[in-house]
């Protein structure tokens, strides 16, 4: 299942509109079609599973099916050169 970076992903959202580079990559490179599942992440520990529901000329609509929050472990070390 392909994963795409969506900074606008939040816990309270049930639908997302994907545009610009992410849209191009999803539709033209990965060739995801309506009804197919995709993974979404916002880069801060929020990961979602969604289903592509609509494709427009320059955007796509994804329905969020499941959202998980991943807590990164706290690091107790530093690296110095």
HELIX and SHEET records of a PDB file:
HELIX    1   1 UNK A   20  UNK A   24  1                                   5    
HELIX    2   2 UNK A   25  UNK A   29  3                                   5    
SHEET    1   A 5 UNK A   3  UNK A   5  0                                        
SHEET    2   A 5 UNK A  37  UNK A  41  1                                        
SHEET    3   A 5 UNK A  46  UNK A  55 -1                                        
SHEET    4   A 5 UNK A  59  UNK A  69 -1                                        
SHEET    5   A 5 UNK A  15  UNK A  19 -1                                        
END                                                                             
